[in-house]
């Protein structure tokens, strides 16, 4: 305790600290770096408005896609730190090349880069887990770079490795591969969405071809991103030959249905047998095709239910496509008329009801045919055409049948109901009935 309050020892410690501060902090090199950092900040502050105007003009370009709005908006808000970082990094590189002191400028560059990365990811990455992971990674790299421990940390991670044949897989390789793959996949999906929008807006391509090109581009870009990420971290693709063979065996035994649906989806897109908007009936499902997926076809029914039908079923089963070559569809409405009615007048009334239905086409014209003579009625059938089956069929038939009912009621045409006559040829003999009475 006496040593702790020894004023001579405290004075010696303060003198040593003052000497270190004057010899390491208040030196000409550090003062020059501080002045350079302050000057660059003032220049970036002056240029902030010009950079903001540049981002504003970028959004008005005809080739600019609205998908990049979040990135450009966040970059516009970070105009000052971005400008400061670019200028500071350039001066730091010049100072390092000239052999001048640049430690403080390097710290400034690291902090600015980490801050910009965190601000961008917090606005663009909606998942809080990924956003926090990127923030922690950025601050960790910046802190290691500030204390000159980044290179030793990289060397330590690289020393932790395992050998898979001729493939050297280290912790550094895994981290670099994961980060590179995430960036490349984001670029691939963004580019895929932009190209898909261009393809969908093309008037010269059919819907099935648009879907085929979109899926092909998406799969190709993702495959390129994966291969580029693996090659970027130094992994030789030939090292995955054995792994690819094992995957092939697994596909052959365990993923037959998945692969079958994928191949069936490609066949459906190439032969154009079905396309988005088609009205199909498969089994008990009837509706319009909402989307063609890699594994299934989405069919939206009139009830609002969405059925996900595997692609294989559309290849192997019988499918009714009511709008494959054209959207014309003939409807049939059977009607029974009593024998004592004027059949020709009843047929004209049926045609008049079909002509007055809103969605019935005038060409081809509706027709009414006498089909046969039933047990209790004369059977006629109304046949008419529509060109919009996606809007429903039962509602059109209901409108026609209701029109026929109203006209039959108005003109005295009766629709008989089935009835049966029972004839008894002989009655059983009558037996006498004796009534017992009690006598008292």
TIVEXVO-801639 format. One record per residue (C-alpha): residue number from 0; residue in one letter; chain; y, x, z. Coordinates in steps of 0.02 Angstrom, whole numbers, plus 50000, padded with zeros to 5 digits. Example, Ala and Ser with C-alpha at 12.3 -4.5 7.8 and 13.67 -1.06 7.14 Angstrom:
BEGIN
+-----+--------+--------+-------+-------+-------+
: num : residu : chaine :     y :     x :     z :
+-----+--------+--------+-------+-------+-------+
:   0 :      A :      A : 49775 : 50615 : 50390 :
:   1 :      S :      A : 49947 : 50684 : 50357 :
+-----+--------+--------+-------+-------+-------+
This chain:
BEGIN
+-----+--------+--------+-------+-------+-------+
: num : residu : chaine :     y :     x :     z :
+-----+--------+--------+-------+-------+-------+
:   0 :      X :      A : 50000 : 50000 : 50000 :
:   1 :      X :      A : 50117 : 50146 : 50038 :
:   2 :      X :      A : 50081 : 50218 : 49867 :
:   3 :      X :      A : 50120 : 50053 : 49785 :
:   4 :      X :      A : 50295 : 50049 : 49860 :
:   5 :      X :      A : 50325 : 50233 : 49830 :
:   6 :      X :      A : 50497 : 50232 : 49747 :
:   7 :      X :      A : 50472 : 50404 : 49673 :
:   8 :      X :      A : 50312 : 50347 : 49587 :
:   9 :      X :      A : 50398 : 50189 : 49523 :
:  10 :      X :      A : 50543 : 50291 : 49459 :
:  11 :      X :      A : 50425 : 50410 : 49370 :
:  12 :      X :      A : 50334 : 50261 : 49290 :
:  13 :      X :      A : 50498 : 50184 : 49230 :
:  14 :      X :      A : 50554 : 50351 : 49161 :
:  15 :      X :      A : 50391 : 50368 : 49066 :
:  16 :      X :      A : 50407 : 50191 : 48997 :
:  17 :      X :      A : 50588 : 50224 : 48944 :
:  18 :      X :      A : 50538 : 50384 : 48858 :
:  19 :      X :      A : 50397 : 50295 : 48764 :
:  20 :      X :      A : 50512 : 50152 : 48714 :
:  21 :      X :      A : 50646 : 50271 : 48649 :
:  22 :      X :      A : 50519 : 50379 : 48559 :
:  23 :      X :      A : 50413 : 50240 : 48481 :
:  24 :      X :      A : 50522 : 50084 : 48469 :
:  25 :      X :      A : 50703 : 50137 : 48454 :
:  26 :      X :      A : 50672 : 50256 : 48312 :
:  27 :      X :      A : 50760 : 50261 : 48145 :
:  28 :      X :      A : 50606 : 50202 : 48050 :
:  29 :      X :      A : 50584 : 50046 : 48155 :
:  30 :      X :      A : 50770 : 50006 : 48150 :
:  31 :      X :      A : 50769 : 50022 : 47961 :
:  32 :      X :      A : 50618 : 49906 : 47950 :
:  33 :      X :      A : 50703 : 49777 : 48062 :
:  34 :      X :      A : 50858 : 49783 : 47953 :
:  35 :      X :      A : 50752 : 49766 : 47796 :
:  36 :      X :      A : 50659 : 49616 : 47868 :
:  37 :      X :      A : 50823 : 49533 : 47917 :
:  38 :      X :      A : 50899 : 49568 : 47745 :
:  39 :      X :      A : 50747 : 49498 : 47656 :
:  40 :      X :      A : 50756 : 49342 : 47765 :
:  41 :      X :      A : 50939 : 49314 : 47717 :
:  42 :      X :      A : 50900 : 49339 : 47533 :
:  43 :      X :      A : 50755 : 49216 : 47544 :
:  44 :      X :      A : 50870 : 49092 : 47632 :
:  45 :      X :      A : 50992 : 49105 : 47487 :
:  46 :      X :      A : 50854 : 49085 : 47357 :
:  47 :      X :      A : 50772 : 48937 : 47445 :
:  48 :      X :      A : 50870 : 48806 : 47349 :
:  49 :      X :      A : 50825 : 48885 : 47182 :
:  50 :      X :      A : 50639 : 48888 : 47226 :
:  51 :      X :      A : 50648 : 48706 : 47283 :
:  52 :      X :      A : 50730 : 48658 : 47118 :
:  53 :      X :      A : 50593 : 48751 : 47024 :
:  54 :      X :      A : 50458 : 48648 : 47110 :
:  55 :      X :      A : 50557 : 48489 : 47072 :
:  56 :      X :      A : 50567 : 48531 : 46887 :
:  57 :      X :      A : 50381 : 48572 : 46887 :
:  58 :      X :      A : 50337 : 48393 : 46937 :
:  59 :      X :      A : 50434 : 48323 : 46789 :
:  60 :      X :      A : 50335 : 48420 : 46659 :
:  61 :      X :      A : 50225 : 48311 : 46545 :
:  62 :      X :      A : 50071 : 48418 : 46576 :
:  63 :      X :      A : 50088 : 48404 : 46765 :
:  64 :      X :      A : 49950 : 48302 : 46846 :
:  65 :      X :      A : 49984 : 48188 : 46994 :
:  66 :      X :      A : 49834 : 48261 : 47084 :
:  67 :      X :      A : 49935 : 48419 : 47118 :
:  68 :      X :      A : 50074 : 48321 : 47203 :
:  69 :      X :      A : 50014 : 48359 : 47381 :
:  70 :      X :      A : 50005 : 48546 : 47346 :
:  71 :      X :      A : 50175 : 48553 : 47262 :
:  72 :      X :      A : 50255 : 48444 : 47396 :
:  73 :      X :      A : 50191 : 48556 : 47536 :
:  74 :      X :      A : 50241 : 48712 : 47438 :
:  75 :      X :      A : 50415 : 48636 : 47415 :
:  76 :      X :      A : 50430 : 48615 : 47603 :
:  77 :      X :      A : 50377 : 48797 : 47625 :
:  78 :      X :      A : 50501 : 48867 : 47499 :
:  79 :      X :      A : 50584 : 48981 : 47626 :
:  80 :      X :      A : 50426 : 49063 : 47699 :
:  81 :      X :      A : 50348 : 49078 : 47526 :
:  82 :      X :      A : 50501 : 49166 : 47456 :
:  83 :      X :      A : 50514 : 49274 : 47611 :
:  84 :      X :      A : 50330 : 49321 : 47600 :
:  85 :      X :      A : 50338 : 49367 : 47416 :
:  86 :      X :      A : 50491 : 49479 : 47437 :
:  87 :      X :      A : 50429 : 49556 : 47600 :
:  88 :      X :      A : 50258 : 49595 : 47527 :
:  89 :      X :      A : 50338 : 49680 : 47377 :
:  90 :      X :      A : 50448 : 49790 : 47486 :
:  91 :      X :      A : 50300 : 49830 : 47600 :
:  92 :      X :      A : 50198 : 49887 : 47451 :
:  93 :      X :      A : 50343 : 49995 : 47391 :
:  94 :      X :      A : 50365 : 50073 : 47564 :
:  95 :      X :      A : 50179 : 50107 : 47579 :
:  96 :      X :      A : 50176 : 50188 : 47407 :
:  97 :      X :      A : 50326 : 50298 : 47452 :
:  98 :      X :      A : 50249 : 50350 : 47618 :
:  99 :      X :      A : 50386 : 50268 : 47721 :
: 100 :      X :      A : 50357 : 50181 : 47888 :
: 101 :      X :      A : 50306 : 50001 : 47857 :
: 102 :      X :      A : 50209 : 49945 : 48012 :
: 103 :      X :      A : 50334 : 49811 : 48063 :
: 104 :      X :      A : 50346 : 49747 : 47886 :
: 105 :      X :      A : 50156 : 49735 : 47878 :
: 106 :      X :      A : 50156 : 49634 : 48039 :
: 107 :      X :      A : 50288 : 49518 : 47965 :
: 108 :      X :      A : 50185 : 49494 : 47806 :
: 109 :      X :      A : 50027 : 49455 : 47908 :
: 110 :      X :      A : 50115 : 49327 : 48018 :
: 111 :      X :      A : 50200 : 49243 : 47870 :
: 112 :      X :      A : 50037 : 49233 : 47771 :
: 113 :      X :      A : 49944 : 49159 : 47920 :
: 114 :      X :      A : 50081 : 49032 : 47952 :
: 115 :      X :      A : 50089 : 48976 : 47770 :
: 116 :      X :      A : 49899 : 48960 : 47759 :
: 117 :      X :      A : 49895 : 48856 : 47919 :
: 118 :      X :      A : 50037 : 48743 : 47862 :
: 119 :      X :      A : 49957 : 48713 : 47692 :
: 120 :      X :      A : 49783 : 48680 : 47759 :
: 121 :      X :      A : 49845 : 48564 : 47896 :
: 122 :      X :      A : 49927 : 48456 : 47762 :
: 123 :      X :      A : 49793 : 48467 : 47627 :
: 124 :      X :      A : 49631 : 48473 : 47728 :
: 125 :      X :      A : 49605 : 48304 : 47812 :
: 126 :      X :      A : 49450 : 48356 : 47909 :
: 127 :      X :      A : 49511 : 48418 : 48080 :
: 128 :      X :      A : 49359 : 48532 : 48102 :
: 129 :      X :      A : 49389 : 48625 : 47938 :
: 130 :      X :      A : 49576 : 48630 : 47969 :
: 131 :      X :      A : 49552 : 48708 : 48141 :
: 132 :      X :      A : 49423 : 48830 : 48072 :
: 133 :      X :      A : 49543 : 48890 : 47937 :
: 134 :      X :      A : 49685 : 48906 : 48062 :
: 135 :      X :      A : 49581 : 49010 : 48182 :
: 136 :      X :      A : 49520 : 49120 : 48039 :
: 137 :      X :      A : 49696 : 49149 : 47975 :
: 138 :      X :      A : 49765 : 49195 : 48148 :
: 139 :      X :      A : 49615 : 49307 : 48183 :
: 140 :      X :      A : 49638 : 49405 : 48022 :
: 141 :      X :      A : 49825 : 49419 : 48055 :
: 142 :      X :      A : 49797 : 49480 : 48234 :
: 143 :      X :      A : 49668 : 49610 : 48181 :
: 144 :      X :      A : 49784 : 49671 : 48044 :
: 145 :      X :      A : 49929 : 49687 : 48166 :
: 146 :      X :      A : 49832 : 49795 : 48290 :
: 147 :      X :      A : 49751 : 49897 : 48149 :
: 148 :      X :      A : 49578 : 49832 : 48190 :
: 149 :      X :      A : 49546 : 49738 : 48028 :
: 150 :      X :      A : 49459 : 49883 : 47941 :
: 151 :      X :      A : 49348 : 49925 : 48092 :
: 152 :      X :      A : 49303 : 49740 : 48109 :
: 153 :      X :      A : 49256 : 49733 : 47925 :
: 154 :      X :      A : 49150 : 49889 : 47945 :
: 155 :      X :      A : 49064 : 49816 : 48098 :
: 156 :      X :      A : 49021 : 49653 : 48007 :
: 157 :      X :      A : 48958 : 49752 : 47859 :
: 158 :      X :      A : 48844 : 49854 : 47971 :
: 159 :      X :      A : 48753 : 49696 : 48028 :
: 160 :      X :      A : 48635 : 49668 : 47881 :
: 161 :      X :      A : 48457 : 49627 : 47832 :
: 162 :      X :      A : 48361 : 49677 : 47676 :
: 163 :      X :      A : 48280 : 49542 : 47567 :
: 164 :      X :      A : 48189 : 49647 : 47442 :
: 165 :      X :      A : 48327 : 49741 : 47353 :
: 166 :      X :      A : 48460 : 49620 : 47415 :
: 167 :      X :      A : 48569 : 49684 : 47558 :
: 168 :      X :      A : 48634 : 49532 : 47653 :
: 169 :      X :      A : 48763 : 49572 : 47787 :
: 170 :      X :      A : 48870 : 49462 : 47900 :
: 171 :      X :      A : 49022 : 49514 : 47799 :
: 172 :      X :      A : 48936 : 49459 : 47639 :
: 173 :      X :      A : 48896 : 49289 : 47713 :
: 174 :      X :      A : 49074 : 49261 : 47774 :
: 175 :      X :      A : 49152 : 49319 : 47610 :
: 176 :      X :      A : 49028 : 49214 : 47512 :
: 177 :      X :      A : 49064 : 49057 : 47613 :
: 178 :      X :      A : 49252 : 49075 : 47598 :
: 179 :      X :      A : 49244 : 49119 : 47413 :
: 180 :      X :      A : 49125 : 48975 : 47378 :
: 181 :      X :      A : 49239 : 48852 : 47468 :
: 182 :      X :      A : 49390 : 48908 : 47366 :
: 183 :      X :      A : 49295 : 48908 : 47201 :
: 184 :      X :      A : 49219 : 48737 : 47234 :
: 185 :      X :      A : 49391 : 48666 : 47273 :
: 186 :      X :      A : 49458 : 48738 : 47110 :
: 187 :      X :      A : 49307 : 48671 : 47014 :
: 188 :      X :      A : 49320 : 48495 : 47084 :
: 189 :      X :      A : 49508 : 48489 : 47055 :
: 190 :      X :      A : 49489 : 48549 : 46876 :
: 191 :      X :      A : 49346 : 48428 : 46850 :
: 192 :      X :      A : 49452 : 48280 : 46908 :
: 193 :      X :      A : 49594 : 48330 : 46792 :
: 194 :      X :      A : 49479 : 48347 : 46641 :
: 195 :      X :      A : 49389 : 48185 : 46686 :
: 196 :      X :      A : 49554 : 48091 : 46684 :
: 197 :      X :      A : 49594 : 48164 : 46514 :
: 198 :      X :      A : 49423 : 48113 : 46448 :
: 199 :      X :      A : 49437 : 47935 : 46517 :
: 200 :      X :      A : 49607 : 47913 : 46435 :
: 201 :      X :      A : 49542 : 47967 : 46265 :
: 202 :      X :      A : 49536 : 47817 : 46146 :
: 203 :      X :      A : 49414 : 47900 : 46025 :
: 204 :      X :      A : 49264 : 47910 : 46143 :
: 205 :      X :      A : 49145 : 47771 : 46193 :
: 206 :      X :      A : 49123 : 47733 : 46380 :
: 207 :      X :      A : 48949 : 47810 : 46387 :
: 208 :      X :      A : 49008 : 47970 : 46300 :
: 209 :      X :      A : 49153 : 47981 : 46422 :
: 210 :      X :      A : 49034 : 47970 : 46570 :
: 211 :      X :      A : 48916 : 48097 : 46490 :
: 212 :      X :      A : 49055 : 48223 : 46460 :
: 213 :      X :      A : 49126 : 48196 : 46635 :
: 214 :      X :      A : 48958 : 48224 : 46720 :
: 215 :      X :      A : 48920 : 48375 : 46610 :
: 216 :      X :      A : 49088 : 48455 : 46648 :
: 217 :      X :      A : 49072 : 48421 : 46834 :
: 218 :      X :      A : 48897 : 48496 : 46846 :
: 219 :      X :      A : 48946 : 48645 : 46736 :
: 220 :      X :      A : 49103 : 48686 : 46835 :
: 221 :      X :      A : 49011 : 48675 : 47002 :
: 222 :      X :      A : 48872 : 48788 : 46935 :
: 223 :      X :      A : 49001 : 48913 : 46871 :
: 224 :      X :      A : 49091 : 48909 : 47039 :
: 225 :      X :      A : 48930 : 48946 : 47134 :
: 226 :      X :      A : 48880 : 49089 : 47018 :
: 227 :      X :      A : 49056 : 49161 : 47020 :
: 228 :      X :      A : 49061 : 49156 : 47210 :
: 229 :      X :      A : 48893 : 49244 : 47224 :
: 230 :      X :      A : 48941 : 49375 : 47095 :
: 231 :      X :      A : 49111 : 49402 : 47179 :
: 232 :      X :      A : 49029 : 49457 : 47341 :
: 233 :      X :      A : 48912 : 49575 : 47249 :
: 234 :      X :      A : 48751 : 49473 : 47250 :
: 235 :      X :      A : 48643 : 49505 : 47098 :
: 236 :      X :      A : 48586 : 49340 : 47023 :
: 237 :      X :      A : 48418 : 49415 : 46974 :
: 238 :      X :      A : 48378 : 49426 : 47159 :
: 239 :      X :      A : 48356 : 49238 : 47161 :
: 240 :      X :      A : 48212 : 49239 : 47037 :
: 241 :      X :      A : 48079 : 49215 : 47171 :
: 242 :      X :      A : 48186 : 49085 : 47259 :
: 243 :      X :      A : 48209 : 48992 : 47095 :
: 244 :      X :      A : 48022 : 48990 : 47068 :
: 245 :      X :      A : 47994 : 48918 : 47242 :
: 246 :      X :      A : 48126 : 48785 : 47209 :
: 247 :      X :      A : 48039 : 48743 : 47045 :
: 248 :      X :      A : 47874 : 48717 : 47136 :
: 249 :      X :      A : 47962 : 48609 : 47265 :
: 250 :      X :      A : 48040 : 48504 : 47129 :
: 251 :      X :      A : 47872 : 48484 : 47044 :
: 252 :      X :      A : 47788 : 48418 : 47201 :
: 253 :      X :      A : 47918 : 48340 : 47314 :
: 254 :      X :      A : 48066 : 48292 : 47207 :
: 255 :      X :      A : 47983 : 48208 : 47060 :
: 256 :      X :      A : 48077 : 48044 : 47080 :
: 257 :      X :      A : 48244 : 48130 : 47102 :
: 258 :      X :      A : 48221 : 48237 : 46947 :
: 259 :      X :      A : 48154 : 48088 : 46851 :
: 260 :      X :      A : 48310 : 47987 : 46894 :
: 261 :      X :      A : 48423 : 48132 : 46844 :
: 262 :      X :      A : 48337 : 48154 : 46676 :
: 263 :      X :      A : 48334 : 47965 : 46650 :
: 264 :      X :      A : 48521 : 47962 : 46683 :
: 265 :      X :      A : 48551 : 48092 : 46549 :
: 266 :      X :      A : 48443 : 47993 : 46427 :
: 267 :      X :      A : 48540 : 47833 : 46463 :
: 268 :      X :      A : 48704 : 47923 : 46431 :
: 269 :      X :      A : 48644 : 48004 : 46270 :
: 270 :      X :      A : 48559 : 47854 : 46189 :
: 271 :      X :      A : 48703 : 47738 : 46239 :
: 272 :      X :      A : 48583 : 47597 : 46284 :
: 273 :      X :      A : 48692 : 47548 : 46431 :
: 274 :      X :      A : 48874 : 47586 : 46470 :
: 275 :      X :      A : 49003 : 47534 : 46600 :
: 276 :      X :      A : 49053 : 47353 : 46573 :
: 277 :      X :      A : 48888 : 47297 : 46495 :
: 278 :      X :      A : 48809 : 47136 : 46558 :
: 279 :      X :      A : 48626 : 47168 : 46596 :
: 280 :      X :      A : 48480 : 47080 : 46678 :
: 281 :      X :      A : 48338 : 47182 : 46751 :
: 282 :      X :      A : 48209 : 47095 : 46857 :
: 283 :      X :      A : 48300 : 46971 : 46970 :
: 284 :      X :      A : 48466 : 47064 : 46957 :
: 285 :      X :      A : 48600 : 47004 : 46838 :
: 286 :      X :      A : 48777 : 47074 : 46828 :
: 287 :      X :      A : 48895 : 47197 : 46748 :
: 288 :      X :      A : 48874 : 47386 : 46754 :
: 289 :      X :      A : 49007 : 47453 : 46870 :
: 290 :      X :      A : 48968 : 47639 : 46856 :
: 291 :      X :      A : 48837 : 47759 : 46789 :
: 292 :      X :      A : 48785 : 47889 : 46918 :
: 293 :      X :      A : 48675 : 48042 : 46909 :
: 294 :      X :      A : 48538 : 47954 : 47008 :
: 295 :      X :      A : 48572 : 47768 : 46994 :
: 296 :      X :      A : 48666 : 47632 : 46899 :
: 297 :      X :      A : 48785 : 47522 : 46997 :
: 298 :      X :      A : 48769 : 47338 : 46945 :
: 299 :      X :      A : 48898 : 47216 : 47014 :
: 300 :      X :      A : 48838 : 47035 : 47022 :
: 301 :      X :      A : 48942 : 46877 : 47018 :
: 302 :      X :      A : 48911 : 46858 : 47205 :
: 303 :      X :      A : 49003 : 47020 : 47239 :
: 304 :      X :      A : 48844 : 47114 : 47287 :
: 305 :      X :      A : 48827 : 47289 : 47214 :
: 306 :      X :      A : 48649 : 47340 : 47169 :
: 307 :      X :      A : 48607 : 47524 : 47151 :
: 308 :      X :      A : 48465 : 47528 : 47025 :
: 309 :      X :      A : 48375 : 47696 : 46998 :
: 310 :      X :      A : 48396 : 47762 : 46822 :
: 311 :      X :      A : 48208 : 47773 : 46800 :
: 312 :      X :      A : 48191 : 47584 : 46811 :
: 313 :      X :      A : 48311 : 47559 : 46665 :
: 314 :      X :      A : 48202 : 47676 : 46562 :
: 315 :      X :      A : 48030 : 47609 : 46607 :
: 316 :      X :      A : 48066 : 47422 : 46628 :
: 317 :      X :      A : 48124 : 47288 : 46509 :
: 318 :      X :      A : 48313 : 47268 : 46517 :
: 319 :      X :      A : 48416 : 47127 : 46444 :
: 320 :      X :      A : 48583 : 47195 : 46385 :
: 321 :      X :      A : 48693 : 47050 : 46334 :
: 322 :      X :      A : 48832 : 47161 : 46268 :
: 323 :      X :      A : 48740 : 47309 : 46191 :
: 324 :      X :      A : 48797 : 47291 : 46010 :
: 325 :      X :      A : 48918 : 47146 : 46037 :
: 326 :      X :      A : 48969 : 47027 : 46174 :
: 327 :      X :      A : 48916 : 46866 : 46086 :
: 328 :      X :      A : 48797 : 46760 : 46189 :
: 329 :      X :      A : 48722 : 46590 : 46150 :
: 330 :      X :      A : 48704 : 46462 : 46289 :
: 331 :      X :      A : 48580 : 46319 : 46293 :
: 332 :      X :      A : 48608 : 46156 : 46387 :
: 333 :      X :      A : 48459 : 46034 : 46381 :
: 334 :      X :      A : 48497 : 45847 : 46400 :
: 335 :      X :      A : 48383 : 45694 : 46410 :
: 336 :      X :      A : 48441 : 45525 : 46339 :
: 337 :      X :      A : 48360 : 45354 : 46360 :
: 338 :      X :      A : 48260 : 45284 : 46214 :
: 339 :      X :      A : 48368 : 45129 : 46197 :
: 340 :      X :      A : 48529 : 45229 : 46172 :
: 341 :      X :      A : 48616 : 45281 : 46011 :
: 342 :      X :      A : 48549 : 45460 : 45992 :
: 343 :      X :      A : 48672 : 45510 : 45856 :
: 344 :      X :      A : 48819 : 45451 : 45961 :
: 345 :      X :      A : 48749 : 45544 : 46112 :
: 346 :      X :      A : 48736 : 45703 : 46008 :
: 347 :      X :      A : 48917 : 45687 : 45950 :
: 348 :      X :      A : 48974 : 45663 : 46130 :
: 349 :      X :      A : 48880 : 45823 : 46178 :
: 350 :      X :      A : 48965 : 45919 : 46039 :
: 351 :      X :      A : 49134 : 45850 : 46092 :
: 352 :      X :      A : 49103 : 45910 : 46271 :
: 353 :      X :      A : 49057 : 46085 : 46208 :
: 354 :      X :      A : 49210 : 46093 : 46094 :
: 355 :      X :      A : 49325 : 46053 : 46239 :
: 356 :      X :      A : 49254 : 46187 : 46355 :
: 357 :      X :      A : 49382 : 46326 : 46377 :
: 358 :      X :      A : 49274 : 46479 : 46341 :
: 359 :      X :      A : 49164 : 46407 : 46203 :
: 360 :      X :      A : 49196 : 46490 : 46033 :
: 361 :      X :      A : 49243 : 46386 : 45882 :
: 362 :      X :      A : 49153 : 46511 : 45769 :
: 363 :      X :      A : 49004 : 46506 : 45772 :
: 364 :      X :      A : 49023 : 46320 : 45801 :
: 365 :      X :      A : 48924 : 46229 : 45936 :
: 366 :      X :      A : 48777 : 46126 : 45879 :
: 367 :      X :      A : 48668 : 45992 : 45955 :
: 368 :      X :      A : 48485 : 45974 : 45904 :
: 369 :      X :      A : 48351 : 45846 : 45940 :
: 370 :      X :      A : 48211 : 45943 : 46022 :
: 371 :      X :      A : 48075 : 45814 : 46052 :
: 372 :      X :      A : 48021 : 45648 : 46123 :
: 373 :      X :      A : 47975 : 45655 : 46306 :
: 374 :      X :      A : 47882 : 45534 : 46416 :
: 375 :      X :      A : 48039 : 45446 : 46474 :
: 376 :      X :      A : 48182 : 45521 : 46372 :
: 377 :      X :      A : 48234 : 45588 : 46204 :
: 378 :      X :      A : 48266 : 45775 : 46229 :
: 379 :      X :      A : 48418 : 45852 : 46146 :
: 380 :      X :      A : 48493 : 46024 : 46169 :
: 381 :      X :      A : 48672 : 46087 : 46155 :
: 382 :      X :      A : 48690 : 46266 : 46089 :
: 383 :      X :      A : 48856 : 46356 : 46094 :
: 384 :      X :      A : 48926 : 46534 : 46097 :
: 385 :      X :      A : 49036 : 46637 : 46213 :
: 386 :      X :      A : 49101 : 46815 : 46197 :
: 387 :      X :      A : 49140 : 46854 : 46379 :
: 388 :      X :      A : 48976 : 46848 : 46477 :
: 389 :      X :      A : 49054 : 46962 : 46609 :
: 390 :      X :      A : 49154 : 46811 : 46669 :
: 391 :      X :      A : 48996 : 46715 : 46711 :
: 392 :      X :      A : 48875 : 46597 : 46624 :
: 393 :      X :      A : 48833 : 46463 : 46752 :
: 394 :      X :      A : 49016 : 46409 : 46762 :
: 395 :      X :      A : 49023 : 46378 : 46574 :
: 396 :      X :      A : 48861 : 46279 : 46574 :
: 397 :      X :      A : 48924 : 46178 : 46722 :
: 398 :      X :      A : 49084 : 46136 : 46628 :
: 399 :      X :      A : 48986 : 46078 : 46476 :
: 400 :      X :      A : 48862 : 45974 : 46577 :
: 401 :      X :      A : 49005 : 45893 : 46676 :
: 402 :      X :      A : 49092 : 45849 : 46512 :
: 403 :      X :      A : 48932 : 45772 : 46445 :
: 404 :      X :      A : 48911 : 45671 : 46605 :
: 405 :      X :      A : 49088 : 45602 : 46596 :
: 406 :      X :      A : 49071 : 45552 : 46413 :
: 407 :      X :      A : 48901 : 45472 : 46440 :
: 408 :      X :      A : 48972 : 45369 : 46583 :
: 409 :      X :      A : 49120 : 45318 : 46478 :
: 410 :      X :      A : 49017 : 45263 : 46327 :
: 411 :      X :      A : 48868 : 45187 : 46416 :
: 412 :      X :      A : 48741 : 45322 : 46374 :
: 413 :      X :      A : 48609 : 45328 : 46509 :
: 414 :      X :      A : 48509 : 45478 : 46567 :
: 415 :      X :      A : 48339 : 45411 : 46620 :
: 416 :      X :      A : 48246 : 45470 : 46772 :
: 417 :      X :      A : 48057 : 45495 : 46767 :
: 418 :      X :      A : 47958 : 45338 : 46818 :
: 419 :      X :      A : 47775 : 45294 : 46829 :
: 420 :      X :      A : 47690 : 45126 : 46798 :
: 421 :      X :      A : 47533 : 45091 : 46901 :
: 422 :      X :      A : 47409 : 44963 : 46828 :
: 423 :      X :      A : 47271 : 44890 : 46939 :
: 424 :      X :      A : 47125 : 44831 : 46832 :
: 425 :      X :      A : 47026 : 44737 : 46968 :
: 426 :      X :      A : 47059 : 44688 : 47149 :
: 427 :      X :      A : 46927 : 44709 : 47286 :
: 428 :      X :      A : 46844 : 44548 : 47350 :
: 429 :      X :      A : 46928 : 44461 : 47494 :
: 430 :      X :      A : 46834 : 44469 : 47659 :
: 431 :      X :      A : 46852 : 44328 : 47790 :
: 432 :      X :      A : 46945 : 44381 : 47943 :
: 433 :      X :      A : 46889 : 44313 : 48110 :
: 434 :      X :      A : 47012 : 44310 : 48251 :
: 435 :      X :      A : 46933 : 44320 : 48422 :
: 436 :      X :      A : 47011 : 44214 : 48558 :
: 437 :      X :      A : 46978 : 44214 : 48742 :
: 438 :      X :      A : 46932 : 44047 : 48822 :
: 439 :      X :      A : 46959 : 44023 : 49002 :
+-----+--------+--------+-------+-------+-------+
